């Protein structure tokens, strides 16, 4: 172990994560606010830091890495998605980048399943009726949704979260197909009773399309006008991945025109902004990026990120490096 290091944490994280770093004797500086630290101030703050623990709302780019300086050894992103981190810029500077896979799989799959239920059963609409004081009464044809049993879930990206969502959907009686860059292990396909199809087949055959792929230039607007047109008019789309995997303007159009039946979104293209058209679509269920938002999960994320920082600062391999 070398001497104590300076660790800058770019936002509030659960205490156990910070305790790990303090126990090792590191000097930990936390931006202790729910509001994001102004960028100029952050660029000052990171100067001379040995490690950064970053939230997904932070752009970790060449500018930030250079502001920190050449002693920077590790950037630990407290998220599984790392589209906010310029991994190449880290590599070029010899900075280890890490993320937090695994610990948020179930929490995120729970939210995907919740959105599948919310959109297909029109639960957001029902809630809004009650809260707005709109008169209502039980009716045979009132707010009818669609059942999940014997319907097909199309999973885009059968990684850990996609598979966990598929498991839940199977428990609700759904069949599962998936598309992914590579085939899943045979055992996983057997367990989920699933098989890989191409994107066109998935769009044509799915009653619910659920997105679980990482965001990158190759998944930017993966679902846009053409893809919505290829979906069934009765189909729903659910996004717990990253907002820009969907072309939001095209989604608004598809929801308005009845090209698809509904959408459940936990993430948005320009978070925290939401496309104004979506707010007007009764057939859209909108959540404020709650995928990993449980006490247990956020604690596990902070702990894993801190373990990554501690390992690199001690000259060891981090548990979950990116790439
Ligand atoms: C949440 O969106 C995450 O990537 O961890």
py3Dmol code that shows the C-alpha trace and the ligand (Angstrom):
import py3Dmol

protein = """\
ATOM      1  CA  UNK A   1       0.000   0.000   0.000  1.00  0.00           C
ATOM      2  CA  UNK A   2       1.280   3.412  -0.959  1.00  0.00           C
ATOM      3  CA  UNK A   3       0.345   6.502   1.128  1.00  0.00           C
ATOM      4  CA  UNK A   4      -3.132   7.977   1.525  1.00  0.00           C
ATOM      5  CA  UNK A   5      -4.608   9.245  -1.693  1.00  0.00           C
ATOM      6  CA  UNK A   6      -7.101  11.932  -2.541  1.00  0.00           C
ATOM      7  CA  UNK A   7     -10.424  10.607  -3.797  1.00  0.00           C
ATOM      8  CA  UNK A   8     -13.000  12.989  -5.273  1.00  0.00           C
ATOM      9  CA  UNK A   9     -16.587  11.729  -5.254  1.00  0.00           C
ATOM     10  CA  UNK A  10     -18.749  13.766  -7.618  1.00  0.00           C
ATOM     11  CA  UNK A  11     -22.025  13.395  -5.704  1.00  0.00           C
ATOM     12  CA  UNK A  12     -23.687  11.848  -2.674  1.00  0.00           C
ATOM     13  CA  UNK A  13     -23.325   8.080  -2.368  1.00  0.00           C
ATOM     14  CA  UNK A  14     -24.338   5.722   0.474  1.00  0.00           C
ATOM     15  CA  UNK A  15     -22.002   5.882   3.458  1.00  0.00           C
ATOM     16  CA  UNK A  16     -20.607   2.313   3.345  1.00  0.00           C
ATOM     17  CA  UNK A  17     -18.843   3.163   0.083  1.00  0.00           C
ATOM     18  CA  UNK A  18     -17.102   6.144   1.646  1.00  0.00           C
ATOM     19  CA  UNK A  19     -16.242   4.115   4.765  1.00  0.00           C
ATOM     20  CA  UNK A  20     -14.234   1.656   2.667  1.00  0.00           C
ATOM     21  CA  UNK A  21     -12.066   4.468   1.353  1.00  0.00           C
ATOM     22  CA  UNK A  22     -11.695   6.205   4.711  1.00  0.00           C
ATOM     23  CA  UNK A  23     -10.782   2.919   6.378  1.00  0.00           C
ATOM     24  CA  UNK A  24      -7.857   2.701   3.970  1.00  0.00           C
ATOM     25  CA  UNK A  25      -6.844   6.167   5.139  1.00  0.00           C
ATOM     26  CA  UNK A  26      -7.690   7.973   1.903  1.00  0.00           C
ATOM     27  CA  UNK A  27      -8.778  11.591   1.913  1.00  0.00           C
ATOM     28  CA  UNK A  28     -12.294  11.551   0.558  1.00  0.00           C
ATOM     29  CA  UNK A  29     -13.968  14.696  -0.786  1.00  0.00           C
ATOM     30  CA  UNK A  30     -17.650  14.428  -1.609  1.00  0.00           C
ATOM     31  CA  UNK A  31     -19.832  16.934  -3.456  1.00  0.00           C
ATOM     32  CA  UNK A  32     -22.491  16.793  -0.749  1.00  0.00           C
ATOM     33  CA  UNK A  33     -25.583  17.929  -2.638  1.00  0.00           C
ATOM     34  CA  UNK A  34     -28.356  16.433  -4.750  1.00  0.00           C
ATOM     35  CA  UNK A  35     -27.690  19.183  -7.285  1.00  0.00           C
ATOM     36  CA  UNK A  36     -24.882  18.554  -9.713  1.00  0.00           C
ATOM     37  CA  UNK A  37     -21.639  20.360  -8.999  1.00  0.00           C
ATOM     38  CA  UNK A  38     -21.120  23.158 -11.543  1.00  0.00           C
ATOM     39  CA  UNK A  39     -18.655  21.920 -14.144  1.00  0.00           C
ATOM     40  CA  UNK A  40     -16.124  24.734 -13.657  1.00  0.00           C
ATOM     41  CA  UNK A  41     -16.059  24.024  -9.941  1.00  0.00           C
ATOM     42  CA  UNK A  42     -15.654  20.290 -10.550  1.00  0.00           C
ATOM     43  CA  UNK A  43     -12.719  20.921 -12.887  1.00  0.00           C
ATOM     44  CA  UNK A  44     -11.052  22.814 -10.034  1.00  0.00           C
ATOM     45  CA  UNK A  45     -12.008  20.226  -7.429  1.00  0.00           C
ATOM     46  CA  UNK A  46     -10.478  17.265  -9.280  1.00  0.00           C
ATOM     47  CA  UNK A  47      -7.097  18.940  -9.661  1.00  0.00           C
ATOM     48  CA  UNK A  48      -4.476  16.645  -8.131  1.00  0.00           C
ATOM     49  CA  UNK A  49      -6.962  13.832  -7.377  1.00  0.00           C
ATOM     50  CA  UNK A  50      -5.670  10.254  -7.426  1.00  0.00           C
ATOM     51  CA  UNK A  51      -9.121   8.766  -7.927  1.00  0.00           C
ATOM     52  CA  UNK A  52     -12.576   9.849  -9.036  1.00  0.00           C
ATOM     53  CA  UNK A  53     -15.825   8.188  -8.083  1.00  0.00           C
ATOM     54  CA  UNK A  54     -18.333   9.487 -10.635  1.00  0.00           C
ATOM     55  CA  UNK A  55     -22.084   9.446 -11.023  1.00  0.00           C
ATOM     56  CA  UNK A  56     -23.694   8.768 -14.395  1.00  0.00           C
ATOM     57  CA  UNK A  57     -24.691  12.419 -14.700  1.00  0.00           C
ATOM     58  CA  UNK A  58     -21.003  13.415 -14.929  1.00  0.00           C
ATOM     59  CA  UNK A  59     -19.220  13.612 -18.285  1.00  0.00           C
ATOM     60  CA  UNK A  60     -15.862  11.931 -17.729  1.00  0.00           C
ATOM     61  CA  UNK A  61     -13.992  13.177 -20.764  1.00  0.00           C
ATOM     62  CA  UNK A  62     -10.489  14.297 -21.729  1.00  0.00           C
ATOM     63  CA  UNK A  63     -11.142  17.732 -20.234  1.00  0.00           C
ATOM     64  CA  UNK A  64     -11.966  16.293 -16.802  1.00  0.00           C
ATOM     65  CA  UNK A  65      -9.107  13.777 -16.875  1.00  0.00           C
ATOM     66  CA  UNK A  66      -6.618  16.478 -17.855  1.00  0.00           C
ATOM     67  CA  UNK A  67      -7.979  18.804 -15.185  1.00  0.00           C
ATOM     68  CA  UNK A  68      -7.267  16.058 -12.630  1.00  0.00           C
ATOM     69  CA  UNK A  69      -3.700  15.626 -13.836  1.00  0.00           C
ATOM     70  CA  UNK A  70      -1.244  12.828 -14.568  1.00  0.00           C
ATOM     71  CA  UNK A  71      -1.361  11.334 -11.045  1.00  0.00           C
ATOM     72  CA  UNK A  72      -4.986  10.217 -11.631  1.00  0.00           C
ATOM     73  CA  UNK A  73      -5.124   6.425 -11.483  1.00  0.00           C
ATOM     74  CA  UNK A  74      -8.744   5.392 -11.504  1.00  0.00           C
ATOM     75  CA  UNK A  75     -12.237   6.530 -12.451  1.00  0.00           C
ATOM     76  CA  UNK A  76     -14.916   4.423 -10.776  1.00  0.00           C
ATOM     77  CA  UNK A  77     -18.320   5.053 -12.330  1.00  0.00           C
ATOM     78  CA  UNK A  78     -21.143   4.298  -9.887  1.00  0.00           C
ATOM     79  CA  UNK A  79     -23.334   2.766 -12.602  1.00  0.00           C
ATOM     80  CA  UNK A  80     -23.310  -0.225 -14.896  1.00  0.00           C
ATOM     81  CA  UNK A  81     -23.754   1.977 -17.976  1.00  0.00           C
ATOM     82  CA  UNK A  82     -20.629   3.928 -18.815  1.00  0.00           C
ATOM     83  CA  UNK A  83     -21.601   5.958 -21.872  1.00  0.00           C
ATOM     84  CA  UNK A  84     -20.720   9.028 -19.763  1.00  0.00           C
ATOM     85  CA  UNK A  85     -17.102   7.853 -19.571  1.00  0.00           C
ATOM     86  CA  UNK A  86     -14.660   8.316 -22.437  1.00  0.00           C
ATOM     87  CA  UNK A  87     -12.978   4.965 -21.980  1.00  0.00           C
ATOM     88  CA  UNK A  88     -10.425   5.607 -24.758  1.00  0.00           C
ATOM     89  CA  UNK A  89      -9.373   8.896 -23.150  1.00  0.00           C
ATOM     90  CA  UNK A  90      -8.895   7.019 -19.854  1.00  0.00           C
ATOM     91  CA  UNK A  91      -6.854   4.299 -21.553  1.00  0.00           C
ATOM     92  CA  UNK A  92      -4.655   6.849 -23.365  1.00  0.00           C
ATOM     93  CA  UNK A  93      -3.816   8.431 -20.001  1.00  0.00           C
ATOM     94  CA  UNK A  94      -3.238   5.139 -18.210  1.00  0.00           C
ATOM     95  CA  UNK A  95      -6.322   5.682 -16.043  1.00  0.00           C
ATOM     96  CA  UNK A  96      -8.227   2.535 -15.070  1.00  0.00           C
ATOM     97  CA  UNK A  97     -11.993   2.861 -15.623  1.00  0.00           C
ATOM     98  CA  UNK A  98     -14.470   0.698 -13.717  1.00  0.00           C
ATOM     99  CA  UNK A  99     -18.256   0.310 -13.477  1.00  0.00           C
ATOM    100  CA  UNK A 100     -20.702  -1.566 -11.245  1.00  0.00           C
ATOM    101  CA  UNK A 101     -22.165  -4.546 -13.128  1.00  0.00           C
ATOM    102  CA  UNK A 102     -24.079  -7.306 -11.372  1.00  0.00           C
ATOM    103  CA  UNK A 103     -25.236  -5.490  -8.269  1.00  0.00           C
ATOM    104  CA  UNK A 104     -28.116  -3.670  -9.965  1.00  0.00           C
ATOM    105  CA  UNK A 105     -29.347  -6.467 -12.212  1.00  0.00           C
ATOM    106  CA  UNK A 106     -32.420  -7.421 -10.173  1.00  0.00           C
ATOM    107  CA  UNK A 107     -33.443  -3.878  -9.268  1.00  0.00           C
ATOM    108  CA  UNK A 108     -33.355  -2.812 -12.908  1.00  0.00           C
ATOM    109  CA  UNK A 109     -35.149  -5.927 -14.138  1.00  0.00           C
ATOM    110  CA  UNK A 110     -37.833  -5.266 -11.495  1.00  0.00           C
ATOM    111  CA  UNK A 111     -38.390  -1.802 -12.964  1.00  0.00           C
ATOM    112  CA  UNK A 112     -38.483  -3.212 -16.510  1.00  0.00           C
ATOM    113  CA  UNK A 113     -41.135  -5.708 -15.420  1.00  0.00           C
ATOM    114  CA  UNK A 114     -43.005  -2.977 -13.561  1.00  0.00           C
ATOM    115  CA  UNK A 115     -43.038  -0.864 -16.736  1.00  0.00           C
ATOM    116  CA  UNK A 116     -44.205  -3.842 -18.802  1.00  0.00           C
ATOM    117  CA  UNK A 117     -47.142  -4.233 -16.412  1.00  0.00           C
ATOM    118  CA  UNK A 118     -47.780  -0.501 -16.191  1.00  0.00           C
ATOM    119  CA  UNK A 119     -47.923   0.059 -19.916  1.00  0.00           C
ATOM    120  CA  UNK A 120     -49.847  -3.085 -20.900  1.00  0.00           C
ATOM    121  CA  UNK A 121     -52.382  -2.676 -18.068  1.00  0.00           C
ATOM    122  CA  UNK A 122     -52.621   1.140 -18.376  1.00  0.00           C
ATOM    123  CA  UNK A 123     -51.751   1.665 -14.730  1.00  0.00           C
ATOM    124  CA  UNK A 124     -50.393   5.183 -15.193  1.00  0.00           C
ATOM    125  CA  UNK A 125     -53.665   6.235 -16.802  1.00  0.00           C
ATOM    126  CA  UNK A 126     -55.626   4.668 -13.954  1.00  0.00           C
ATOM    127  CA  UNK A 127     -53.530   6.452 -11.336  1.00  0.00           C
ATOM    128  CA  UNK A 128     -53.973   9.755 -13.105  1.00  0.00           C
ATOM    129  CA  UNK A 129     -57.764   9.314 -13.191  1.00  0.00           C
ATOM    130  CA  UNK A 130     -57.908   8.932  -9.410  1.00  0.00           C
ATOM    131  CA  UNK A 131     -55.421  11.693  -8.615  1.00  0.00           C
ATOM    132  CA  UNK A 132     -57.038  14.205 -10.934  1.00  0.00           C
ATOM    133  CA  UNK A 133     -60.441  13.676  -9.338  1.00  0.00           C
ATOM    134  CA  UNK A 134     -61.896  12.582 -12.681  1.00  0.00           C
ATOM    135  CA  UNK A 135     -65.241  10.803 -12.113  1.00  0.00           C
ATOM    136  CA  UNK A 136     -65.022   7.069 -12.732  1.00  0.00           C
ATOM    137  CA  UNK A 137     -66.809   3.852 -12.028  1.00  0.00           C
ATOM    138  CA  UNK A 138     -66.146   0.197 -12.657  1.00  0.00           C
ATOM    139  CA  UNK A 139     -67.121  -0.678 -16.184  1.00  0.00           C
ATOM    140  CA  UNK A 140     -66.865  -3.818 -18.272  1.00  0.00           C
ATOM    141  CA  UNK A 141     -64.884  -1.971 -20.894  1.00  0.00           C
ATOM    142  CA  UNK A 142     -63.255   0.649 -18.691  1.00  0.00           C
ATOM    143  CA  UNK A 143     -59.461   1.137 -19.136  1.00  0.00           C
ATOM    144  CA  UNK A 144     -58.952  -2.294 -20.659  1.00  0.00           C
ATOM    145  CA  UNK A 145     -55.368  -3.315 -21.133  1.00  0.00           C
ATOM    146  CA  UNK A 146     -53.884  -6.461 -22.596  1.00  0.00           C
ATOM    147  CA  UNK A 147     -52.815  -9.663 -20.846  1.00  0.00           C
ATOM    148  CA  UNK A 148     -49.221 -10.838 -20.810  1.00  0.00           C
ATOM    149  CA  UNK A 149     -49.916 -14.571 -20.811  1.00  0.00           C
ATOM    150  CA  UNK A 150     -48.833 -16.292 -24.060  1.00  0.00           C
ATOM    151  CA  UNK A 151     -47.573 -12.980 -25.426  1.00  0.00           C
ATOM    152  CA  UNK A 152     -44.048 -12.497 -26.720  1.00  0.00           C
ATOM    153  CA  UNK A 153     -41.382 -10.399 -25.067  1.00  0.00           C
ATOM    154  CA  UNK A 154     -38.601  -9.289 -27.391  1.00  0.00           C
ATOM    155  CA  UNK A 155     -35.424  -8.583 -25.419  1.00  0.00           C
ATOM    156  CA  UNK A 156     -32.901  -6.326 -27.119  1.00  0.00           C
ATOM    157  CA  UNK A 157     -29.564  -7.198 -25.507  1.00  0.00           C
ATOM    158  CA  UNK A 158     -29.594 -10.444 -23.518  1.00  0.00           C
ATOM    159  CA  UNK A 159     -26.998  -9.440 -20.935  1.00  0.00           C
ATOM    160  CA  UNK A 160     -27.537  -9.892 -17.214  1.00  0.00           C
ATOM    161  CA  UNK A 161     -30.394  -7.366 -16.974  1.00  0.00           C
ATOM    162  CA  UNK A 162     -32.065  -8.578 -20.169  1.00  0.00           C
ATOM    163  CA  UNK A 163     -31.936 -12.157 -18.901  1.00  0.00           C
ATOM    164  CA  UNK A 164     -33.283 -11.173 -15.475  1.00  0.00           C
ATOM    165  CA  UNK A 165     -36.169  -9.347 -17.161  1.00  0.00           C
ATOM    166  CA  UNK A 166     -36.826 -12.381 -19.371  1.00  0.00           C
ATOM    167  CA  UNK A 167     -36.965 -14.597 -16.252  1.00  0.00           C
ATOM    168  CA  UNK A 168     -39.582 -12.330 -14.707  1.00  0.00           C
ATOM    169  CA  UNK A 169     -41.593 -12.212 -17.941  1.00  0.00           C
ATOM    170  CA  UNK A 170     -41.553 -16.014 -18.118  1.00  0.00           C
ATOM    171  CA  UNK A 171     -43.006 -16.119 -14.610  1.00  0.00           C
ATOM    172  CA  UNK A 172     -45.856 -13.965 -15.952  1.00  0.00           C
ATOM    173  CA  UNK A 173     -46.486 -16.473 -18.746  1.00  0.00           C
ATOM    174  CA  UNK A 174     -44.696 -14.710 -21.589  1.00  0.00           C
ATOM    175  CA  UNK A 175     -42.590 -16.293 -24.310  1.00  0.00           C
ATOM    176  CA  UNK A 176     -39.217 -14.699 -24.919  1.00  0.00           C
ATOM    177  CA  UNK A 177     -37.216 -14.017 -28.061  1.00  0.00           C
ATOM    178  CA  UNK A 178     -34.073 -11.919 -28.151  1.00  0.00           C
ATOM    179  CA  UNK A 179     -31.634 -10.128 -30.358  1.00  0.00           C
ATOM    180  CA  UNK A 180     -28.039  -9.556 -29.336  1.00  0.00           C
ATOM    181  CA  UNK A 181     -24.647  -9.027 -30.906  1.00  0.00           C
ATOM    182  CA  UNK A 182     -23.769 -12.654 -30.128  1.00  0.00           C
ATOM    183  CA  UNK A 183     -25.732 -15.729 -29.136  1.00  0.00           C
ATOM    184  CA  UNK A 184     -26.315 -16.341 -25.441  1.00  0.00           C
ATOM    185  CA  UNK A 185     -24.994 -19.520 -23.843  1.00  0.00           C
ATOM    186  CA  UNK A 186     -27.044 -22.581 -24.748  1.00  0.00           C
ATOM    187  CA  UNK A 187     -27.913 -23.185 -21.060  1.00  0.00           C
ATOM    188  CA  UNK A 188     -29.338 -19.662 -20.750  1.00  0.00           C
ATOM    189  CA  UNK A 189     -31.383 -20.068 -23.934  1.00  0.00           C
ATOM    190  CA  UNK A 190     -32.721 -23.371 -22.600  1.00  0.00           C
ATOM    191  CA  UNK A 191     -33.533 -21.913 -19.181  1.00  0.00           C
ATOM    192  CA  UNK A 192     -35.434 -19.003 -20.741  1.00  0.00           C
ATOM    193  CA  UNK A 193     -36.939 -21.105 -23.535  1.00  0.00           C
ATOM    194  CA  UNK A 194     -35.653 -18.472 -25.914  1.00  0.00           C
ATOM    195  CA  UNK A 195     -33.826 -18.173 -29.194  1.00  0.00           C
ATOM    196  CA  UNK A 196     -31.983 -15.422 -30.994  1.00  0.00           C
ATOM    197  CA  UNK A 197     -33.627 -13.640 -33.915  1.00  0.00           C
ATOM    198  CA  UNK A 198     -32.647 -10.666 -36.023  1.00  0.00           C
ATOM    199  CA  UNK A 199     -33.976  -7.216 -35.185  1.00  0.00           C
ATOM    200  CA  UNK A 200     -36.610  -7.231 -37.967  1.00  0.00           C
ATOM    201  CA  UNK A 201     -38.057 -10.518 -36.726  1.00  0.00           C
ATOM    202  CA  UNK A 202     -38.031  -9.307 -33.139  1.00  0.00           C
ATOM    203  CA  UNK A 203     -39.910  -6.133 -34.063  1.00  0.00           C
ATOM    204  CA  UNK A 204     -42.463  -8.020 -36.125  1.00  0.00           C
ATOM    205  CA  UNK A 205     -43.122 -10.756 -33.559  1.00  0.00           C
ATOM    206  CA  UNK A 206     -42.972  -9.015 -30.181  1.00  0.00           C
ATOM    207  CA  UNK A 207     -45.923  -7.839 -28.133  1.00  0.00           C
ATOM    208  CA  UNK A 208     -43.492  -6.053 -25.830  1.00  0.00           C
ATOM    209  CA  UNK A 209     -40.008  -4.902 -26.849  1.00  0.00           C
ATOM    210  CA  UNK A 210     -37.706  -4.283 -23.871  1.00  0.00           C
ATOM    211  CA  UNK A 211     -34.363  -2.527 -24.344  1.00  0.00           C
ATOM    212  CA  UNK A 212     -31.335  -3.773 -22.406  1.00  0.00           C
ATOM    213  CA  UNK A 213     -28.406  -2.865 -24.656  1.00  0.00           C
ATOM    214  CA  UNK A 214     -25.657  -0.409 -23.743  1.00  0.00           C
ATOM    215  CA  UNK A 215     -25.799   3.024 -25.347  1.00  0.00           C
ATOM    216  CA  UNK A 216     -23.140   3.759 -27.954  1.00  0.00           C
ATOM    217  CA  UNK A 217     -22.946   5.236 -31.443  1.00  0.00           C
ATOM    218  CA  UNK A 218     -24.143   1.876 -32.774  1.00  0.00           C
ATOM    219  CA  UNK A 219     -27.278   1.828 -30.595  1.00  0.00           C
ATOM    220  CA  UNK A 220     -28.096   5.541 -31.000  1.00  0.00           C
ATOM    221  CA  UNK A 221     -31.765   5.752 -32.107  1.00  0.00           C
ATOM    222  CA  UNK A 222     -31.899   1.983 -32.550  1.00  0.00           C
ATOM    223  CA  UNK A 223     -35.662   2.419 -32.423  1.00  0.00           C
ATOM    224  CA  UNK A 224     -36.838   5.169 -34.749  1.00  0.00           C
ATOM    225  CA  UNK A 225     -39.623   5.779 -37.293  1.00  0.00           C
ATOM    226  CA  UNK A 226     -38.863   2.707 -39.406  1.00  0.00           C
ATOM    227  CA  UNK A 227     -38.674   0.369 -36.411  1.00  0.00           C
ATOM    228  CA  UNK A 228     -41.910   1.639 -34.856  1.00  0.00           C
ATOM    229  CA  UNK A 229     -43.624   1.159 -38.213  1.00  0.00           C
ATOM    230  CA  UNK A 230     -42.376  -2.433 -38.223  1.00  0.00           C
ATOM    231  CA  UNK A 231     -43.883  -3.172 -34.797  1.00  0.00           C
ATOM    232  CA  UNK A 232     -47.398  -4.433 -34.213  1.00  0.00           C
ATOM    233  CA  UNK A 233     -49.993  -1.717 -33.554  1.00  0.00           C
ATOM    234  CA  UNK A 234     -50.762  -3.601 -30.324  1.00  0.00           C
ATOM    235  CA  UNK A 235     -47.106  -3.645 -29.214  1.00  0.00           C
ATOM    236  CA  UNK A 236     -45.483  -1.828 -26.307  1.00  0.00           C
ATOM    237  CA  UNK A 237     -41.909  -0.654 -25.911  1.00  0.00           C
ATOM    238  CA  UNK A 238     -40.047  -0.463 -22.600  1.00  0.00           C
ATOM    239  CA  UNK A 239     -36.741   1.296 -22.022  1.00  0.00           C
ATOM    240  CA  UNK A 240     -34.633   0.891 -18.885  1.00  0.00           C
ATOM    241  CA  UNK A 241     -31.315   1.198 -20.777  1.00  0.00           C
ATOM    242  CA  UNK A 242     -30.435   4.697 -21.963  1.00  0.00           C
ATOM    243  CA  UNK A 243     -32.786   7.296 -23.380  1.00  0.00           C
ATOM    244  CA  UNK A 244     -31.055   7.904 -26.689  1.00  0.00           C
ATOM    245  CA  UNK A 245     -31.450   4.258 -27.748  1.00  0.00           C
ATOM    246  CA  UNK A 246     -34.906   5.532 -28.725  1.00  0.00           C
ATOM    247  CA  UNK A 247     -35.544   8.429 -31.076  1.00  0.00           C
ATOM    248  CA  UNK A 248     -37.993  10.210 -28.751  1.00  0.00           C
ATOM    249  CA  UNK A 249     -39.526  12.417 -31.450  1.00  0.00           C
ATOM    250  CA  UNK A 250     -40.248   9.312 -33.544  1.00  0.00           C
ATOM    251  CA  UNK A 251     -41.695   7.557 -30.493  1.00  0.00           C
ATOM    252  CA  UNK A 252     -44.064  10.452 -29.817  1.00  0.00           C
ATOM    253  CA  UNK A 253     -45.233  10.241 -33.422  1.00  0.00           C
ATOM    254  CA  UNK A 254     -45.717   6.456 -33.199  1.00  0.00           C
ATOM    255  CA  UNK A 255     -47.687   6.757 -29.954  1.00  0.00           C
ATOM    256  CA  UNK A 256     -49.848   9.566 -31.330  1.00  0.00           C
ATOM    257  CA  UNK A 257     -50.554   7.809 -34.608  1.00  0.00           C
ATOM    258  CA  UNK A 258     -51.290   4.453 -32.967  1.00  0.00           C
ATOM    259  CA  UNK A 259     -48.402   2.738 -34.716  1.00  0.00           C
ATOM    260  CA  UNK A 260     -47.693   1.122 -31.362  1.00  0.00           C
ATOM    261  CA  UNK A 261     -49.971   0.820 -28.342  1.00  0.00           C
ATOM    262  CA  UNK A 262     -47.822   2.145 -25.523  1.00  0.00           C
ATOM    263  CA  UNK A 263     -44.434   2.827 -23.992  1.00  0.00           C
ATOM    264  CA  UNK A 264     -42.865   2.547 -20.562  1.00  0.00           C
ATOM    265  CA  UNK A 265     -39.768   4.686 -20.126  1.00  0.00           C
ATOM    266  CA  UNK A 266     -37.357   5.002 -17.222  1.00  0.00           C
ATOM    267  CA  UNK A 267     -34.736   6.914 -19.220  1.00  0.00           C
ATOM    268  CA  UNK A 268     -34.805   9.861 -21.605  1.00  0.00           C
ATOM    269  CA  UNK A 269     -32.698  11.306 -24.401  1.00  0.00           C
ATOM    270  CA  UNK A 270     -31.979  14.610 -22.669  1.00  0.00           C
ATOM    271  CA  UNK A 271     -32.357  13.669 -19.022  1.00  0.00           C
ATOM    272  CA  UNK A 272     -33.729  15.182 -16.880  1.00  0.00           C
ATOM    273  CA  UNK A 273     -35.676  16.875 -19.700  1.00  0.00           C
ATOM    274  CA  UNK A 274     -38.524  14.839 -21.154  1.00  0.00           C
ATOM    275  CA  UNK A 275     -39.781  15.369 -24.703  1.00  0.00           C
ATOM    276  CA  UNK A 276     -42.906  17.542 -24.262  1.00  0.00           C
ATOM    277  CA  UNK A 277     -44.808  15.321 -26.695  1.00  0.00           C
ATOM    278  CA  UNK A 278     -44.385  12.364 -24.353  1.00  0.00           C
ATOM    279  CA  UNK A 279     -46.062  14.267 -21.535  1.00  0.00           C
ATOM    280  CA  UNK A 280     -49.145  14.560 -23.723  1.00  0.00           C
ATOM    281  CA  UNK A 281     -49.265  10.862 -24.594  1.00  0.00           C
ATOM    282  CA  UNK A 282     -51.627   9.081 -22.227  1.00  0.00           C
ATOM    283  CA  UNK A 283     -50.226   5.794 -23.519  1.00  0.00           C
ATOM    284  CA  UNK A 284     -46.738   6.566 -22.184  1.00  0.00           C
ATOM    285  CA  UNK A 285     -45.673   5.650 -18.642  1.00  0.00           C
ATOM    286  CA  UNK A 286     -42.779   7.821 -17.506  1.00  0.00           C
ATOM    287  CA  UNK A 287     -40.427   7.218 -14.578  1.00  0.00           C
ATOM    288  CA  UNK A 288     -37.496   9.412 -13.487  1.00  0.00           C
ATOM    289  CA  UNK A 289     -34.597   6.942 -14.006  1.00  0.00           C
ATOM    290  CA  UNK A 290     -35.350   4.699 -11.015  1.00  0.00           C
ATOM    291  CA  UNK A 291     -33.808   1.478 -12.388  1.00  0.00           C
ATOM    292  CA  UNK A 292     -31.316   0.958  -9.585  1.00  0.00           C
ATOM    293  CA  UNK A 293     -33.060   3.112  -7.000  1.00  0.00           C
ATOM    294  CA  UNK A 294     -33.294   0.878  -3.943  1.00  0.00           C
ATOM    295  CA  UNK A 295     -31.363   1.423  -0.732  1.00  0.00           C
ATOM    296  CA  UNK A 296     -29.787  -2.019  -0.999  1.00  0.00           C
ATOM    297  CA  UNK A 297     -28.788  -1.616  -4.635  1.00  0.00           C
ATOM    298  CA  UNK A 298     -27.367   1.885  -4.331  1.00  0.00           C
ATOM    299  CA  UNK A 299     -25.388   0.757  -1.267  1.00  0.00           C
ATOM    300  CA  UNK A 300     -24.003  -2.201  -3.216  1.00  0.00           C
ATOM    301  CA  UNK A 301     -23.114   0.095  -6.129  1.00  0.00           C
ATOM    302  CA  UNK A 302     -21.249   2.532  -3.881  1.00  0.00           C
ATOM    303  CA  UNK A 303     -19.455  -0.333  -2.141  1.00  0.00           C
ATOM    304  CA  UNK A 304     -18.383  -1.936  -5.402  1.00  0.00           C
ATOM    305  CA  UNK A 305     -17.191   1.394  -6.813  1.00  0.00           C
ATOM    306  CA  UNK A 306     -15.201   2.013  -3.638  1.00  0.00           C
ATOM    307  CA  UNK A 307     -13.713  -1.498  -3.825  1.00  0.00           C
ATOM    308  CA  UNK A 308     -12.601  -0.662  -7.359  1.00  0.00           C
ATOM    309  CA  UNK A 309     -10.955   2.570  -6.227  1.00  0.00           C
ATOM    310  CA  UNK A 310      -9.330   0.926  -3.204  1.00  0.00           C
ATOM    311  CA  UNK A 311      -7.939  -1.911  -5.310  1.00  0.00           C
ATOM    312  CA  UNK A 312      -6.359   0.349  -7.930  1.00  0.00           C
ATOM    313  CA  UNK A 313      -4.889   2.674  -5.297  1.00  0.00           C
ATOM    314  CA  UNK A 314      -3.377  -0.364  -3.588  1.00  0.00           C
ATOM    315  CA  UNK A 315      -1.864  -1.552  -6.861  1.00  0.00           C
ATOM    316  CA  UNK A 316      -4.301  -4.459  -7.254  1.00  0.00           C
ATOM    317  CA  UNK A 317      -6.644  -5.481 -10.069  1.00  0.00           C
ATOM    318  CA  UNK A 318     -10.066  -3.836  -9.563  1.00  0.00           C
ATOM    319  CA  UNK A 319     -13.019  -6.241  -9.270  1.00  0.00           C
ATOM    320  CA  UNK A 320     -14.966  -4.808 -12.209  1.00  0.00           C
ATOM    321  CA  UNK A 321     -12.828  -2.989 -14.778  1.00  0.00           C
ATOM    322  CA  UNK A 322     -14.499  -1.750 -17.958  1.00  0.00           C
ATOM    323  CA  UNK A 323     -13.490  -3.672 -21.051  1.00  0.00           C
TER     324      UNK A 323
END
"""
ligand_1 = """\
5
LIG
C -28.081 3.117 -14.320
O -28.680 3.616 -15.220
C -26.818 2.471 -14.460
O -26.283 2.413 -15.577
O -26.293 1.983 -13.465
"""
view = py3Dmol.view(width=600, height=400)
view.addModel(protein, "pdb")
view.setStyle({"model": 0}, {"cartoon": {"style": "trace"}})
view.addModel(ligand_1, "xyz")
view.setStyle({"model": 1}, {"stick": {}})
view.zoomTo()
view.show()
